[in-house]
Amino acid sequence: MQGISRASLAAATERVEPLLGASGAARLGEDLFAVAAVLDSSAGLRRALTDPSRDGDAKASLVGRLLDGKVSEGCVDLVSGMARDRWSRARDLADACEVLGAIAVLGSAEAAGDLDAVEDELFRYGRVVAANRELRSALGDRSRSAADKAELVETLLDGKVRPQTLVLARQASTAPRGRRVDDVLESFGEAAAHRRERLVARVTAAVPLTSSQRDRLVQVLQRVYERTMHLDVDVDPELLGGLRVQVGDEVIDASVLSRLDEARRRLAG
């Protein structure tokens, strides 16, 4: 994915991040995989949703008509926003849905404290597929239905891995989208590793941050922690001014409220 499509995917990734702490993140991931499958099945639909000459709102409306009641509301909103964006190739929209689906499932694992385990389980399942010619042949057999392949994966893994691992393994095995199953599993594992290596800074501000303020804060935090940093920003007018930043168990409180509280403690003490 290059150029305009890469920028659109980055924007969509930013929009999906606030949804990942909710209990429905895994469902969102499965819904996005389903949307990718629908787009893969219809070149006409892909063209309709990525045609730069069509009005963005018209494309978003088409998404609503197709998906309302069939996937979660969050998925409809996300894909509608993606339809408003520009894409270098029609296929890139389906690719982006798969990428975001994996991010959502991995975000669910991260919220549950299982991201490391899911990464390990994906790696081990990928090695099993790569080493077992009969299994690899069965999963690559185009005459077998997706339901049949899903049943095979569930027979192998159900009850032995985390639910998120099962979702990703089933996706890789039933919809490799022209790739080898073990290659898709490897890409999901790499996404898990990338997510594990980053840090999340939970920022509370008195007023919404501008894009330049967010960028500067990310740069400062990445220099301090020497890790890729993502910001989750909440607005709390009661802070009066300044910021409260939490990274893991560490809290950096530079809000006006905290300084007032400190002054009150000193006066009282």
Order of alpha helices (4+ residues) and beta strands (2+ residues): alpha-alpha-alpha-alpha-alpha-alpha-alpha-alpha-alpha-alpha-alpha-beta-alpha-beta-beta-beta-alpha
